[in-house]
Structure formats: structure tokens, C-alpha cells
């Protein structure tokens, strides 16, 4: 797809390193910087996300002529950039991270600039787009009247997604969706409130005020609320993820939403896709993981966006204990729930290694599993005691265990060490294999037979 992103760009810089001592001048940590990473921010980040997804990303923006602009152009390499002069310094946001945790951010060149002009080439680049994303970062480009007239004309034939900014311009009428977060929506609407109720009230006001086809209020871990004229608001729940830095989630939401609308999806279906994409983005490390080499991992199901390897690593980094268990979990019953809850109490996270459908068939015959692996994984993920699910296709979980390297591997029932070949594997890195009580009165086989009897 050809997706045009129009809006303000900035340069994001991450300085990261260890922090094992305090400064003698003040009670602040000393960060020994060992890595400097730069990336395009704002509309540039949205374009980079689209390019990474395999789409033709065209970035329509304005750029300065300072040294920071040169660095920003380098980070936009590979993206079609149609840029006019900004007439202002390039905004630079520098984050300092100590042992992976944000410590402070410095902003340079971020004073409000004059509204930049829009060249003929910039306007022409908007044509023949499958979708347009207006990524407003309060730098004035989307306040240009000629650009606004062109965008409003496009809304009749092209999905336009408008990601607003508190210091930015009003969305033009007729856009397919405006995507404020909850705080922004309440501020734009002049309301006070919280949660779903606040989002619904703000969306109702903004639909009437902005004249857009839909307002989608993103609510972080609580998902998104989709409001359209004449319809009851719909809440799209967010997958449960572990994330320390939400930076970039709104950009990921807007990019995935635009792709869905360009593909002909309904607004609520596209919002569901966008919510899942934002969760997966955060679970994979967010902006901090963009551009880095990623090691191949065992198959992960996009049930809730959780990456089991990421959960395990973050737990270790925090000094916690990683617990894992495995099985088919074909028909989830009370015995499973008790075993999983008992396993979770042994550490700081619980990862379930789940046999794939193919693996279950090899172990239990062609009539199993009864429930497909996507649904089994979703049911497990819904349990409060389960932090992540990892699906493996082999008959036994040794390969998955090797990648996770849990501190504790849990089995339900009474086993001798020689009965569990994975016990030796787990002990090879200093881990322990333990058992928790098994409830013989509950079993998938008995439950399946009972269901068969009642038809």
C-alpha cells in the first residue's frame, strides 16, 4: 500500500548505559554512556513503522538546515521524503536511560515555530495515496491553509487518520478517524473525567465539534473507545502487556489503523487491529527495539501481544524468578487452574509453554485437540496467574525451555527425576524442576467423555 504521512518530524536520541554510582556533586546517578541511538520521531517514526511493515511510506514534512537536520535525514534513509523548508531549528529530544530505565529527557529547539509554507511538490505527493496519516506534533505544518484545503478534499475518497496534538491544529472535517489519547480528548472537549465514561463523554463532544466520521480515544492498558455518529460507543479491549516505556504506542496505533482502513476494514475492526499492533509494539520493546537485530524465537501467538522471551528477560533484569510450565491445556479445567496458580506463587512471572495443534495431534491422536491453539492460548492468557504463553511445535518442550531458561520448571503430579528428561536440561543452567499437587479427579479426557455423552 502507498501510505502518505504528513506532519511534523523531530530527532529522537537515546543515551544509554549503566548507573552503578552517584555523582559526588549531587545525589544523582552517574550514567556511563555506552550506546547512542538516533531515530526519526513524530511523523518520521510513523513513516518508519509503515516501511517496516512492508508498505510504501511517503513522508510529507518540513526540515531545517542545521546539523540536527542532517542527522534526521540520515535516519529517514529509505523513505520517500518530500520536504519543504521549516524555517526553524530541528527539534531534538534526548532521553537518558540507566540500565534500561528512563532517567531524564532534554528537549532542544522545541519552541513553537512559525507556520511553515507548503510547496507544490508536498501537495502533489498527497495524491494517489491508499490512506493519509496526519501526524500533528504541534510544529505548525498542519495549520497551513493550503494543505488543510487539500486534505479536506481528500477525505471524500481516501481514508485520512488524524493524530492530534494539544498544541496542534484542529482536524479538518470529514476525516475517517481522529485518534486522541484520553488526556488529550478530555482537554480538547473541555471536560473532566476518567476511564471509559470520560472517554465516551469526550468523544461525543468531539464528534460534533470536529465533524469527523469517527473519534477513537486511546486509553492505554484499557484499550480504545470507538465513537461514530448514530452508534453506541464501542470499547476495544487492550491485550495485556508488560511495558516500561509507552513512547510510540500512539504512532503505532495510527499507522495500523490507517492500513486497516485502506484495506477496506470497518472502523471498529481497524481499531481492533490497531490496538493489537500497539500492544505488540510495546511488548517487543517499543521504540527502544526499533532498528535493532532481533533473534529468531519460537513461535508466538498474537493472542495478547506478549513475547514470552521479553517477559522472562525483564523479570531477570529486575532480579526476579522466572517460572515456566507446559502442557496441551486442551479443555481448561479446575485442575489446570490450581496447578497454574500454584506455579505462579513460586516466582515473579509464569510462562506457559503450550503444545501447538500439530504437536497435540501427534501426542493424542487425530481427534485432538478439541480447541485450537489460538483459543487455548487466549484462555490461558486471560488467567491472572499467567504472564505469557509460548507455543511450540515439537512433541516435547525442551527447545522452548532452552530458549526461556526458566529458574523453575513446574510439573503437576508425582514424578521421579528420571521420568522427566527436561529436569536435566533445566539443571544445566542452575534451574530447578519441581512438582505441585495434581488433582486426579479433574482431567481433559474425563471432561471430553462427559461432553460426548451429553452430545
C-alpha positions as CSV (number, residue, x, y, z in Angstrom):
1,X,0.0,0.0,0.0
2,X,1.1,3.6,-0.6
3,X,0.5,5.4,2.7
4,X,1.3,9.1,2.9
5,X,2.3,10.5,6.3
6,X,2.1,14.3,6.5
7,X,3.2,16.1,9.6
8,X,6.0,17.4,11.9
9,X,9.3,15.5,12.3
10,X,11.9,15.6,15.1
11,X,15.1,13.8,16.0
12,X,14.9,11.4,18.9
13,X,18.3,10.4,20.6
14,X,18.8,7.8,23.3
15,X,21.8,7.8,25.5
16,X,22.0,4.6,27.5
17,X,24.4,2.9,29.9
18,X,24.9,1.5,33.4
19,X,24.4,3.6,36.5
20,X,26.3,2.0,39.5
21,X,27.3,5.1,41.4
22,X,26.1,8.6,42.5
23,X,27.7,11.8,41.4
24,X,29.9,13.5,44.1
25,X,28.4,16.8,43.1
26,X,24.8,15.9,43.8
27,X,22.7,12.8,44.8
28,X,22.0,11.9,41.2
29,X,23.1,8.7,39.3
30,X,26.1,8.8,37.0
31,X,25.3,7.1,33.7
32,X,28.3,5.6,31.9
33,X,27.0,6.1,28.4
34,X,27.9,3.1,26.2
35,X,25.4,3.4,23.4
36,X,23.9,6.3,21.4
37,X,20.9,5.6,19.2
38,X,19.1,8.1,17.0
39,X,15.8,7.8,15.1
40,X,13.3,9.9,13.4
41,X,10.5,11.0,15.7
42,X,7.0,12.4,15.1
43,X,5.7,11.8,11.6
44,X,9.1,10.3,10.7
45,X,8.5,7.5,13.3
46,X,5.1,6.8,11.7
47,X,6.6,6.5,8.3
48,X,9.4,4.2,9.5
49,X,6.8,1.9,11.1
50,X,4.9,1.7,7.9
51,X,8.1,1.0,5.9
52,X,9.0,-1.8,8.4
53,X,5.6,-3.4,7.7
54,X,6.4,-3.5,4.0
55,X,4.3,-0.6,2.8
56,X,5.4,2.3,0.5
57,X,5.8,5.1,3.0
58,X,5.8,8.7,1.7
59,X,6.7,11.4,4.2
60,X,5.5,14.9,3.6
61,X,7.1,17.3,6.0
62,X,9.4,20.3,6.5
63,X,13.1,20.2,7.5
64,X,15.6,22.7,8.8
65,X,19.1,23.2,7.6
66,X,21.1,22.7,10.8
67,X,23.3,19.8,11.9
68,X,20.4,18.1,13.6
69,X,18.5,18.1,10.3
70,X,21.4,16.3,8.7
71,X,21.2,13.6,11.3
72,X,17.5,13.4,10.9
73,X,17.8,13.0,7.1
74,X,20.1,10.1,7.7
75,X,17.6,8.4,9.9
76,X,15.0,8.8,7.2
77,X,17.1,6.9,4.6
78,X,15.0,4.5,2.5
79,X,11.8,6.5,3.0
80,X,10.5,8.8,0.2
81,X,10.7,12.3,1.8
82,X,9.0,15.3,0.2
83,X,10.1,18.2,2.3
84,X,10.0,22.0,2.3
85,X,11.9,24.4,4.5
86,X,10.8,24.6,8.1
87,X,12.3,28.0,8.8
88,X,13.1,26.8,12.4
89,X,15.7,24.8,14.3
90,X,15.2,21.0,14.2
91,X,13.6,19.8,17.4
92,X,15.8,17.3,19.3
93,X,14.6,15.1,22.2
94,X,17.3,13.3,24.1
95,X,16.5,10.6,26.6
96,X,19.0,9.2,29.1
97,X,18.4,5.6,30.1
98,X,20.2,4.0,33.0
99,X,20.2,0.2,32.9
100,X,17.2,0.4,30.6
101,X,15.2,2.8,32.7
102,X,14.5,6.4,31.6
103,X,16.1,8.9,33.9
104,X,15.7,12.3,32.2
105,X,14.8,13.9,28.8
106,X,16.3,17.0,27.3
107,X,14.4,19.0,24.7
108,X,16.2,21.4,22.3
109,X,14.7,23.6,19.6
110,X,11.2,22.8,20.7
111,X,9.8,26.3,21.0
112,X,6.7,27.0,18.9
113,X,7.9,27.9,15.3
114,X,6.0,30.0,12.8
115,X,3.6,28.1,10.5
116,X,5.7,26.8,7.6
117,X,4.8,27.0,4.0
118,X,3.7,24.1,1.9
119,X,5.3,23.5,-1.5
120,X,3.6,22.3,-4.7
121,X,5.6,19.1,-4.5
122,X,4.3,18.5,-1.0
123,X,0.7,18.9,-2.0
124,X,1.2,16.7,-5.1
125,X,2.6,13.9,-3.0
126,X,-0.8,13.5,-1.3
127,X,-2.5,12.3,-4.5
128,X,-3.0,8.6,-5.3
129,X,-2.5,7.5,-1.6
130,X,-4.3,4.5,-0.3
131,X,-4.5,6.3,3.1
132,X,-3.2,9.5,4.6
133,X,-2.0,9.9,8.2
134,X,-1.9,13.5,9.6
135,X,0.7,13.2,12.4
136,X,0.4,16.5,14.2
137,X,3.2,17.3,16.7
138,X,2.4,20.9,17.3
139,X,5.1,22.3,14.9
140,X,2.6,24.1,12.7
141,X,2.7,22.2,9.4
142,X,-0.9,21.0,9.6
143,X,-2.1,24.6,10.3
144,X,-1.1,25.6,6.7
145,X,-4.4,26.6,5.0
146,X,-3.5,25.3,1.5
147,X,-2.6,21.9,3.0
148,X,-5.8,21.8,5.0
149,X,-7.9,22.5,2.0
150,X,-6.2,19.7,0.1
151,X,-6.6,17.3,3.0
152,X,-10.3,18.1,3.4
153,X,-10.9,17.4,-0.3
154,X,-9.2,14.1,0.0
155,X,-11.5,12.9,2.8
156,X,-14.2,12.2,0.2
157,X,-12.2,9.4,-1.5
158,X,-9.3,8.5,0.8
159,X,-9.2,7.4,4.5
160,X,-7.5,10.2,6.4
161,X,-6.4,9.4,10.0
162,X,-5.7,12.5,12.1
163,X,-3.4,12.0,15.2
164,X,-3.9,15.3,17.0
165,X,-1.6,17.3,19.4
166,X,-2.7,19.6,22.2
167,X,-0.6,22.4,20.6
168,X,-1.6,21.5,17.1
169,X,-4.3,22.3,14.6
170,X,-7.9,21.3,14.5
171,X,-8.6,18.2,12.4
172,X,-10.2,19.1,9.1
173,X,-13.9,18.0,8.7
174,X,-14.7,14.6,7.2
175,X,-11.6,12.6,8.2
176,X,-12.1,8.9,8.7
177,X,-10.9,9.0,12.4
178,X,-9.3,11.3,14.9
179,X,-7.2,9.4,17.5
180,X,-6.6,11.5,20.7
181,X,-5.5,9.7,23.8
182,X,-7.7,10.0,26.9
183,X,-6.0,13.1,28.4
184,X,-6.0,14.9,25.0
185,X,-9.6,14.0,24.4
186,X,-10.7,15.4,27.7
187,X,-8.7,18.6,27.2
188,X,-10.0,19.1,23.7
189,X,-13.6,18.6,24.9
190,X,-13.1,20.9,27.9
191,X,-14.2,18.1,30.3
192,X,-13.0,16.4,33.4
193,X,-13.3,12.6,33.8
194,X,-11.6,9.3,33.8
195,X,-11.8,5.9,32.2
196,X,-14.4,4.7,29.7
197,X,-17.0,7.2,31.0
198,X,-14.7,10.1,30.5
199,X,-13.7,8.9,27.0
200,X,-17.3,8.4,25.9
201,X,-18.3,11.9,27.1
202,X,-15.3,13.5,25.4
203,X,-15.8,11.6,22.1
204,X,-19.4,12.6,21.9
205,X,-18.4,16.3,22.2
206,X,-15.6,16.0,19.7
207,X,-17.6,14.2,17.1
208,X,-19.9,17.1,16.9
209,X,-17.2,19.7,17.2
210,X,-14.7,18.2,14.6
211,X,-17.1,16.8,12.1
212,X,-15.1,13.6,11.7
213,X,-16.6,10.3,10.8
214,X,-15.2,8.7,14.0
215,X,-13.3,9.7,17.1
216,X,-11.2,6.9,18.6
217,X,-10.0,7.6,22.1
218,X,-7.0,5.5,23.1
219,X,-6.9,4.6,26.8
220,X,-3.6,2.8,27.3
221,X,-3.9,-0.5,29.0
222,X,-7.7,-0.2,28.9
223,X,-7.8,-0.3,25.1
224,X,-9.7,2.2,22.9
225,X,-13.2,3.6,22.6
226,X,-14.6,4.0,19.1
227,X,-17.3,6.6,18.7
228,X,-19.2,7.3,15.4
229,X,-22.3,9.3,14.8
230,X,-25.6,7.4,15.4
231,X,-23.9,4.4,17.0
232,X,-23.2,3.4,20.6
233,X,-19.6,3.8,21.5
234,X,-17.6,0.5,21.3
235,X,-14.8,-0.3,23.6
236,X,-11.9,-2.3,22.1
237,X,-10.1,-4.1,25.0
238,X,-6.3,-3.9,25.0
239,X,-4.1,-7.0,25.2
240,X,-2.3,-7.4,28.5
241,X,1.4,-6.4,28.0
242,X,4.4,-5.6,30.1
243,X,5.9,-2.3,29.0
244,X,8.1,0.3,30.8
245,X,8.0,2.9,28.1
246,X,4.8,3.8,26.2
247,X,6.6,6.1,23.8
248,X,5.5,5.4,20.2
249,X,2.3,3.5,21.0
250,X,0.1,6.2,19.7
251,X,2.1,6.3,16.4
252,X,1.8,2.6,16.1
253,X,-1.9,2.7,16.7
254,X,-2.4,5.4,14.0
255,X,-0.3,3.6,11.4
256,X,-2.1,0.3,11.9
257,X,-5.5,2.0,11.9
258,X,-4.7,3.7,8.5
259,X,-3.6,0.4,7.0
260,X,-6.8,-1.3,8.1
261,X,-9.0,1.4,6.7
262,X,-7.1,1.4,3.5
263,X,-7.7,-2.3,3.2
264,X,-11.4,-1.7,3.5
265,X,-11.9,-2.7,7.1
266,X,-14.7,-1.2,9.2
267,X,-13.6,1.4,11.7
268,X,-14.2,-0.9,14.7
269,X,-12.3,-3.8,13.1
270,X,-9.4,-1.5,12.1
271,X,-9.3,-0.1,15.7
272,X,-9.1,-3.7,17.0
273,X,-6.2,-4.3,14.6
274,X,-4.5,-1.1,15.7
275,X,-4.9,-1.9,19.4
276,X,-3.3,-5.3,19.0
277,X,-0.5,-3.7,16.9
278,X,0.2,-1.1,19.6
279,X,0.3,-3.8,22.3
280,X,2.7,-6.0,20.3
281,X,4.9,-3.0,19.6
282,X,5.2,-2.2,23.3
283,X,5.7,-5.9,24.3
284,X,8.5,-6.2,21.8
285,X,10.4,-3.2,23.5
286,X,8.7,-0.2,21.9
287,X,10.8,2.5,20.2
288,X,13.9,1.2,22.0
289,X,13.8,-2.0,20.0
290,X,13.3,-0.4,16.6
291,X,16.1,-0.9,14.2
292,X,17.9,-3.4,16.3
293,X,18.7,-7.0,15.3
294,X,16.1,-9.4,16.6
295,X,16.9,-13.0,17.2
296,X,14.6,-15.7,15.9
297,X,12.4,-17.0,18.6
298,X,10.0,-20.0,19.0
299,X,6.6,-19.3,17.5
300,X,4.5,-16.7,19.4
301,X,0.7,-16.4,19.0
302,X,-0.5,-12.8,18.8
303,X,-3.2,-13.5,21.3
304,X,-2.3,-10.7,23.7
305,X,0.9,-9.3,22.1
306,X,3.1,-10.8,24.9
307,X,6.5,-12.0,24.0
308,X,7.5,-14.8,26.4
309,X,11.2,-14.2,25.9
310,X,10.8,-10.5,26.7
311,X,8.8,-11.2,29.8
312,X,11.5,-13.6,31.0
313,X,14.3,-11.2,30.3
314,X,12.6,-8.3,32.0
315,X,11.9,-10.4,35.1
316,X,15.5,-11.4,35.3
317,X,16.7,-7.8,34.8
318,X,14.6,-6.9,37.8
319,X,16.1,-9.6,39.9
320,X,13.0,-11.8,39.8
321,X,12.5,-15.5,39.4
322,X,11.2,-16.9,36.1
323,X,8.8,-19.9,36.4
324,X,7.6,-22.0,33.5
325,X,5.3,-24.9,33.0
326,X,3.9,-26.7,29.9
327,X,1.1,-28.8,28.5
328,X,-1.7,-29.1,26.0
329,X,-4.4,-27.5,28.1
330,X,-7.0,-28.7,25.6
331,X,-10.1,-28.2,27.8
332,X,-9.1,-25.9,30.6
333,X,-10.5,-27.1,33.9
334,X,-10.1,-26.5,37.7
335,X,-7.1,-28.8,37.9
336,X,-5.3,-26.7,35.4
337,X,-6.2,-23.5,37.2
338,X,-5.0,-24.8,40.5
339,X,-1.7,-26.1,39.1
340,X,-1.0,-22.8,37.3
341,X,-1.9,-20.7,40.3
342,X,0.4,-22.8,42.5
343,X,3.2,-22.5,39.9
344,X,2.9,-18.7,39.8
345,X,3.3,-18.4,43.5
346,X,6.8,-19.9,43.1
347,X,8.3,-16.8,41.4
348,X,7.8,-13.4,39.8
349,X,6.3,-14.5,36.4
350,X,4.8,-17.6,34.9
351,X,5.2,-18.6,31.3
352,X,3.2,-21.4,29.9
353,X,4.8,-23.5,27.1
354,X,1.8,-24.6,25.0
355,X,1.7,-27.6,22.6
356,X,0.7,-26.5,19.1
357,X,-2.3,-28.2,17.4
358,X,0.2,-30.3,15.4
359,X,2.0,-31.3,18.5
360,X,-1.2,-32.3,20.3
361,X,-2.3,-34.4,17.3
362,X,1.0,-36.3,17.4
363,X,0.6,-37.0,21.1
364,X,-3.1,-37.7,21.5
365,X,-4.4,-38.6,18.0
366,X,-6.3,-37.1,15.1
367,X,-9.4,-36.1,17.1
368,X,-7.4,-33.8,19.4
369,X,-7.1,-31.0,20.2
370,X,-10.7,-30.2,20.8
371,X,-9.9,-26.4,21.0
372,X,-7.5,-24.8,18.5
373,X,-4.2,-23.4,19.8
374,X,-5.2,-19.7,19.3
375,X,-8.2,-20.2,21.7
376,X,-6.2,-22.3,24.1
377,X,-3.6,-19.6,24.3
378,X,-6.2,-16.8,24.7
379,X,-7.9,-18.7,27.6
380,X,-4.5,-19.2,29.4
381,X,-3.5,-15.6,28.9
382,X,-6.8,-14.5,30.4
383,X,-5.8,-16.1,33.7
384,X,-4.4,-13.6,36.2
385,X,-1.6,-16.0,37.2
386,X,-0.3,-16.4,33.6
387,X,2.1,-13.7,32.4
388,X,2.9,-15.1,28.9
389,X,2.2,-18.0,26.5
390,X,4.8,-19.6,24.2
391,X,3.6,-22.1,21.6
392,X,5.9,-24.8,20.5
393,X,5.5,-27.4,17.7
394,X,7.8,-30.3,18.9
395,X,6.4,-33.3,20.8
396,X,8.3,-32.2,23.9
397,X,9.1,-28.7,25.3
398,X,12.9,-29.0,25.5
399,X,13.6,-26.5,22.7
400,X,11.2,-23.9,24.2
401,X,12.7,-24.5,27.7
402,X,16.2,-24.0,26.3
403,X,15.2,-20.6,24.9
404,X,13.4,-19.5,28.1
405,X,15.9,-20.9,30.6
406,X,13.5,-20.7,33.5
407,X,14.7,-20.7,37.1
408,X,12.0,-23.1,38.0
409,X,10.2,-25.7,35.7
410,X,6.9,-26.9,37.2
411,X,5.0,-30.2,36.6
412,X,1.8,-31.2,38.1
413,X,1.8,-34.7,39.7
414,X,4.3,-37.1,41.3
415,X,7.4,-37.7,39.2
416,X,10.9,-39.1,39.7
417,X,13.7,-37.2,38.1
418,X,14.3,-39.9,35.5
419,X,10.7,-39.6,34.3
420,X,11.3,-36.0,33.2
421,X,14.0,-35.6,30.6
422,X,13.7,-31.8,30.9
423,X,14.9,-32.0,34.5
424,X,18.5,-32.5,33.5
425,X,18.2,-29.7,30.9
426,X,16.9,-27.2,33.5
427,X,19.6,-28.1,36.0
428,X,22.3,-27.5,33.4
429,X,21.9,-23.7,33.9
430,X,21.3,-24.0,37.6
431,X,17.5,-24.2,37.4
432,X,15.2,-26.4,39.4
433,X,12.4,-28.8,38.4
434,X,9.6,-29.1,41.0
435,X,6.2,-30.6,41.1
436,X,2.9,-29.3,42.5
437,X,0.0,-31.4,43.6
438,X,-2.1,-32.9,40.8
439,X,-5.8,-33.3,41.1
440,X,-6.7,-36.7,39.7
441,X,-10.5,-36.1,39.7
442,X,-10.1,-33.5,37.0
443,X,-8.8,-34.4,33.6
444,X,-9.3,-33.3,30.0
445,X,-10.0,-36.9,29.0
446,X,-12.8,-37.3,31.5
447,X,-14.3,-33.9,30.6
448,X,-14.2,-34.7,26.9
449,X,-16.0,-38.0,27.6
450,X,-18.7,-36.3,29.7
451,X,-19.2,-33.8,26.9
452,X,-19.6,-36.6,24.4
453,X,-22.3,-38.2,26.5
454,X,-24.4,-35.1,26.5
455,X,-24.0,-34.5,22.8
